[in-house]
Amino acid sequence: MPNSLFLRVPKKEGEKYRRELSDEGVLRKDAKITSDLSFIYLPISRKFKTNLKILKRLSIPLSKKPRSIEDALKGKLSQSQLASLTKSFDIIGDIAILEIPASLQKHELKIAKAVSAVHPNVKCVCKKTSGMQGKFRIRKVKVLLGRRSTSTLYTENGMRMLVDISKMYFSPRLSTERKRIAEMVREKENVLVLFSGCCPYPLIISKFQPDCKITAIELNPKAHESALKNIALNKAGNITAILGDARKVVKRSHNRYNRICMPLPKGAEKFLDAAFCAAKPNCTVHIYSFGPRENPCGKVLEAIEKQAEKSKRKIQILNKKMVRPFAPGIEQWVIDFKIF
């Protein structure tokens, strides 16, 4: 590697000079900025008048990281194969979860290596081998590359969560929705989260509104175990996690709530009787569902109206909002409504 020109800058002024050199087109983009205890060394393309010292040092070239998965796979897959590649995937902590079409199964290791090259912080690359299944809505995965464990530490809005993607349902794609709900919660509210998993909704609510009480109910023992660890990890003392069937726990409890979240991946409307039972007058409920694009909320709205009639309580629909597209022709929606 050849010697190159570097401007020696006191550390406290490094960012100022980096911006100035970049604006003037003198800062080299193909060499690394280095430092020692006192100085930063900015690679420059030519000499110029300055009161600072210009040195000749060994130039360390920047590694050329591929900009995308397609970029990393050029020359390794054909154009038609690249066209069939599923471009979007989830990263949970340091685990990437891919969806690989049947036509590309024999190239799965190449694809995993491409993901690792583009995302060096990913330590485990998995592929989905099933849809969500069973009463806990868990997806089977196969580790393609890296660490064999499917457990990771995920951070959202400053809250750390231990998640095992092979043992519990978790979606990072609901982070915006979790924040939306958390920002609605007011001081002194009593909040119930049904189907709470490893506690993402309760933890984000706790972060944004520490002066409320949150009850989290989860049926999956592994998710509940993670929830207890996550509550302790984040010192979220206003969350009480309960292991059990949501309907049974609610109906044997005398607690009533100002706000109820129902983020079950599928079939939350079957538990509306528990929500109506647990709701204080003027309670706000957030219920999630998947439905066809042409009428995504129809089934759940009908279920809400039937349960209101059965419970002899009035309701008011506040909001209907698409959370995300899920599959071709299928969308996830949330309905916010009041129970009086």
C-alpha positions in Angstrom: 0.0 0.0 0.0 1.5 3.4 -1.0 2.2 6.4 1.3 -0.4 9.2 0.9 -1.0 12.7 2.2 -2.8 13.2 5.5 -3.8 16.3 7.4 -3.0 16.0 11.1 -5.9 17.6 13.1 -6.4 17.8 16.9 -9.1 15.3 17.9 -11.5 18.0 19.2 -11.5 19.7 15.8 -11.6 16.6 13.7 -15.3 16.8 12.6 -15.0 20.5 11.7 -12.0 19.9 9.4 -13.6 16.7 7.9 -16.6 18.7 6.8 -14.5 21.6 5.4 -12.2 19.2 3.4 -15.2 17.3 2.1 -17.0 20.5 1.0 -13.8 21.6 -0.8 -13.4 18.3 -2.5 -10.0 17.6 -0.9 -10.9 14.8 1.4 -10.3 11.4 -0.1 -13.2 9.0 0.0 -11.2 5.9 -0.9 -8.9 5.9 2.2 -9.7 5.4 5.9 -9.5 8.2 8.5 -7.2 7.1 11.3 -6.3 8.4 14.7 -4.0 8.1 17.7 -4.4 9.4 21.3 -4.2 13.1 20.3 -4.8 13.5 16.6 -7.0 12.5 13.7 -5.4 11.9 10.3 -7.6 13.0 7.4 -6.6 11.6 3.9 -6.3 14.4 1.4 -5.8 14.4 -2.4 -3.3 17.3 -2.6 -1.2 19.7 -0.6 -2.6 23.2 0.3 -1.7 26.1 2.5 -2.5 25.4 6.2 -1.1 26.0 9.6 -1.6 22.3 10.4 0.9 19.6 9.6 0.6 17.6 6.4 2.2 14.1 6.7 3.0 11.2 4.4 1.5 8.0 6.0 0.6 4.6 4.9 -2.8 4.7 3.2 -5.4 2.2 4.3 -7.9 1.6 1.5 -11.6 1.4 2.4 -13.1 -2.0 1.8 -15.7 -2.0 -0.9 -18.8 -3.3 0.9 -21.6 -4.2 -1.5 -24.5 -1.7 -1.3 -27.3 -4.3 -1.6 -28.0 -8.0 -1.7 -28.4 -7.9 -5.5 -25.0 -6.1 -5.7 -23.3 -8.8 -3.6 -24.9 -11.5 -5.8 -24.0 -10.1 -9.2 -22.0 -12.6 -11.2 -23.2 -15.4 -8.8 -26.8 -15.5 -9.8 -28.4 -14.9 -13.3 -30.5 -11.9 -14.0 -33.7 -14.0 -13.9 -32.6 -15.5 -10.5 -31.9 -12.0 -9.1 -35.4 -10.9 -10.3 -37.0 -13.7 -8.3 -35.1 -12.9 -5.1 -37.2 -11.7 -2.2 -35.7 -8.3 -1.5 -37.1 -7.5 1.9 -36.4 -9.4 5.1 -36.4 -8.9 8.8 -33.4 -8.3 11.0 -34.1 -8.9 14.7 -31.1 -8.0 16.8 -28.2 -9.8 15.0 -30.4 -12.3 13.2 -31.5 -12.0 9.6 -34.6 -13.9 8.6 -34.9 -14.6 4.9 -37.7 -15.9 2.6 -36.1 -17.9 -0.2 -38.2 -18.9 -3.2 -38.2 -22.6 -4.1 -36.4 -21.8 -7.3 -33.4 -20.4 -5.4 -33.2 -23.1 -2.6 -29.9 -24.5 -4.0 -28.4 -21.0 -3.9 -29.5 -20.3 -0.2 -25.9 -20.3 1.1 -24.8 -17.8 -1.5 -27.8 -15.6 -0.6 -27.0 -15.9 3.2 -23.3 -14.9 2.5 -24.5 -11.9 0.5 -26.7 -10.8 3.4 -23.7 -11.1 5.8 -21.6 -9.1 3.4 -24.1 -6.2 3.3 -25.0 -6.4 7.0 -21.7 -7.2 8.9 -23.5 -6.8 12.2 -25.7 -9.9 11.4 -24.2 -12.9 13.1 -26.9 -15.5 12.2 -28.7 -15.8 8.9 -31.9 -18.0 8.9 -34.5 -18.8 6.3 -38.2 -19.4 7.0 -39.3 -23.0 6.5 -42.9 -22.6 7.5 -45.7 -20.1 8.0 -46.9 -19.1 11.5 -48.4 -22.2 13.0 -49.7 -23.7 16.2 -51.5 -22.0 19.1 -48.4 -19.9 19.8 -48.1 -18.7 16.1 -44.4 -19.8 15.8 -42.5 -20.0 12.6 -40.0 -22.7 11.9 -36.6 -21.5 10.7 -33.3 -23.1 9.4 -29.9 -21.5 10.2 -28.0 -21.0 7.0 -24.9 -19.2 8.2 -23.2 -18.0 11.4 -24.2 -18.6 15.0 -26.5 -21.6 15.5 -28.6 -20.0 18.3 -31.9 -18.4 17.3 -31.9 -16.2 20.4 -30.8 -12.6 20.2 -31.0 -9.2 21.9 -33.2 -6.7 20.1 -33.4 -3.0 20.9 -36.4 -0.8 20.1 -36.8 2.8 21.3 -34.1 2.2 23.8 -35.7 -0.9 25.3 -33.7 -4.2 25.2 -35.6 -7.4 24.6 -34.4 -11.0 24.6 -36.1 -12.8 21.7 -35.9 -16.4 20.5 -37.3 -16.4 17.0 -37.8 -20.2 17.0 -39.8 -20.2 20.3 -42.1 -17.2 20.2 -43.9 -14.8 17.9 -42.2 -11.5 17.4 -42.4 -8.9 14.6 -40.0 -5.9 14.3 -42.4 -4.5 11.7 -44.8 -3.4 14.4 -42.3 -1.0 16.0 -44.0 2.1 14.6 -47.4 0.8 15.8 -46.1 0.0 19.3 -44.8 3.6 19.6 -48.1 5.0 18.3 -50.0 3.2 21.1 -47.4 4.1 23.7 -47.7 7.8 22.9 -51.5 7.6 23.5 -51.2 6.3 27.0 -51.8 8.9 29.8 -50.6 9.1 33.4 -52.3 6.7 35.9 -53.9 4.6 33.1 -54.4 0.9 33.9 -53.3 -0.9 30.7 -53.9 -4.5 29.7 -51.9 -6.2 26.9 -53.4 -9.5 25.9 -51.2 -12.0 24.0 -48.2 -10.0 25.2 -45.4 -12.3 24.0 -41.9 -11.4 25.2 -43.4 -8.0 26.2 -42.6 -5.6 23.3 -45.9 -3.6 23.7 -45.7 -3.4 27.5 -42.0 -2.3 27.4 -42.5 0.4 24.9 -45.6 1.7 26.7 -43.5 1.7 30.0 -40.7 3.7 28.2 -43.1 6.4 27.0 -45.4 6.4 30.0 -43.7 5.1 33.2 -46.5 6.5 35.4 -49.0 3.9 34.4 -49.7 0.2 35.4 -49.4 -2.5 32.8 -50.7 -6.1 33.0 -49.3 -8.4 30.3 -50.9 -11.9 29.7 -49.2 -14.5 27.6 -50.0 -18.2 27.0 -46.6 -19.3 25.6 -44.3 -20.3 28.6 -41.1 -19.6 26.6 -42.3 -16.1 25.6 -43.4 -15.5 29.2 -40.0 -16.5 30.5 -38.4 -14.0 28.1 -40.9 -11.3 29.2 -39.8 -11.7 32.8 -36.2 -11.4 31.8 -37.0 -8.3 29.7 -38.9 -6.6 32.5 -35.9 -7.1 34.8 -33.4 -6.1 32.1 -35.2 -2.8 31.5 -36.1 -2.2 35.2 -39.7 -1.8 34.1 -41.3 -2.1 37.5 -44.7 -1.0 36.3 -45.3 -4.2 34.3 -46.9 -7.3 35.8 -46.5 -10.4 33.5 -48.9 -13.3 33.9 -48.6 -16.7 32.3 -52.0 -18.1 31.2 -55.0 -18.1 28.9 -56.1 -14.5 28.3 -59.8 -15.3 28.7 -59.4 -17.3 31.9 -57.0 -14.8 33.6 -59.3 -11.9 32.8 -62.5 -13.5 33.9 -61.1 -14.6 37.3 -59.6 -11.2 38.0 -61.4 -8.1 39.4 -59.0 -5.7 37.7 -60.5 -3.3 35.1 -58.6 -1.3 32.5 -58.6 2.1 30.8 -56.8 0.7 27.7 -56.6 -2.8 26.2 -54.2 -3.9 23.4 -55.0 -7.1 21.5 -52.0 -7.8 19.2 -52.6 -11.5 18.5 -51.3 -12.4 15.1 -54.5 -14.2 14.2 -58.0 -14.5 15.7 -57.9 -11.7 18.3 -61.6 -11.1 17.7 -62.4 -14.5 19.4 -61.3 -12.9 22.7 -63.5 -9.8 22.5 -65.6 -11.2 25.3 -62.5 -11.0 27.6 -61.8 -7.4 26.5 -65.4 -6.3 27.1 -65.3 -8.0 30.5 -62.0 -6.2 31.5 -63.0 -2.8 30.1 -63.7 0.1 32.4 -66.3 2.6 31.1 -64.7 4.8 28.4 -62.0 2.1 27.8 -60.0 2.3 24.6 -59.3 -1.0 22.8 -56.7 -1.6 20.0 -57.4 -4.8 18.1 -55.3 -6.2 15.2 -56.3 -8.5 12.4 -55.4 -9.7 8.9 -57.9 -9.4 6.1 -58.3 -9.2 2.3 -57.4 -5.9 0.8 -61.0 -5.3 -0.5 -62.5 -5.6 3.0 -59.8 -5.9 5.6 -61.8 -4.9 8.7 -65.3 -6.3 7.9 -65.1 -9.5 10.0 -63.6 -7.8 13.1 -66.1 -4.8 13.0 -69.0 -7.3 12.8 -67.5 -9.2 15.8 -67.1 -6.0 17.8 -70.7 -5.0 17.2 -72.0 -8.5 18.1 -70.0 -8.5 21.4 -71.2 -5.0 22.3 -74.8 -6.1 21.9 -74.2 -9.3 23.9 -72.4 -7.3 26.7 -75.1 -4.6 26.6 -72.5 -1.9 26.2 -72.1 0.9 23.7 -69.1 1.4 21.4 -67.5 4.0 19.2 -65.1 3.2 16.4 -62.3 5.8 16.7 -59.9 4.8 14.0 -59.2 2.1 11.3 -55.6 2.0 10.0 -53.5 -0.3 7.8 -50.5 -1.4 9.8 -48.7 -3.1 6.9 -49.2 -5.2 3.8 -48.6 -8.8 4.8 -48.9 -11.0 1.7 -50.3 -10.6 -1.8 -53.9 -9.3 -1.3 -53.6 -9.6 2.5 -53.1 -6.6 4.9 -52.8 -6.2 8.6 -55.1 -3.5 10.2 -55.7 -2.1 13.6 -59.1 -0.8 14.8 -59.2 1.6 17.8 -62.5 1.7 19.5 -64.1 2.9 22.8 -66.2 0.8 25.1 -68.6 2.8 27.3 
